Amino acid sequence: MQTLFIQVKCELGRSYEVAAAAAETVDEVSEVHSTSGHYDLMLTCYLEDGIDIGHFVNQKIHALPGIKDTYTIIGLKAFS
């Protein structure tokens, strides 16, 4: 399992719309958080091993209406 944290910058006034679309239509999105700072949202995504991260981000995340920019962070190890 691959873990991604994708920060999303939205078009003005569309962050709630983008958050709803990501949570409802992209199965790999586990959580959507509204954030402060340079980005409007943080998506937590879980991909099966072998899924190409670049294709996932380009085809499923960038395809959501209202997204201006993204920044993807790849999780290496979860500690508990």
N, C-alpha and C positions, 0 to 999 in steps of 0.2 A: 504494500500500500504506500502510495506517495502522498505527502501532505504539502499543500500549497497555501500560502497566505497571499491574496491578491488585493492590493490597495487600488481603489478605483476613484478616479476624478470624474465627476459627472458634469453634464451641461447644467447651467444655472437653473435652479428650481426643479430639477428632475431626480434628485437623489432618492426620494421615497419611491418613485416610480421604478427606478433602476433596482433598488433593493428588493422590491416586491417581485419584479421579473426574474431576478437572479435566484431568489429563494423558491419561487414557484415553478420555474421552467428548466433549471439546470440541476439534474439529479445529483451531480457531484458536489454541489454547494451544500455544505452542512450548516453553516452559520453566516449571517450577514450582520455586521455591526456598523452603526453610524459612528464616525470618528471625527476628531478635530485635527487641525493641522493642514498639511498640503493635500491630503486626499479626503474624500467624503465618506467612503465606505471601506470596510475590510471584509473580504470574503474568505472563509475557511473552506477549502476544497480537499476532498480525498479522491485520488485516482487509483485505479487498479495498476499494479506493476505492469510495465510494458506500454502503457498509454503514453504517447508523445505529448509532453507538456506544452510545447509550442503550438502544436495543432489544437489542443484543447483550449488554450487561451485565445488563439486566433479565431477558431470556429464557434466556440460556445460563449465566451465572455465578451470578446470584442463585437460579436454580432448583436448583443443586447442594445436596443435603442437608448440613447441618452448618455452613452459613455464617451468621454473625451480622451482619457489617458488611463493607463494601468501601470502598476509596478509589482512584479511577481517575486515573492520570496519562497524559496524551497526549504521546507522543514527537513532537518537531517535526523534528529532523534527526539522522541518525546520522553520526558522524565516524569515519574510519578512518585 
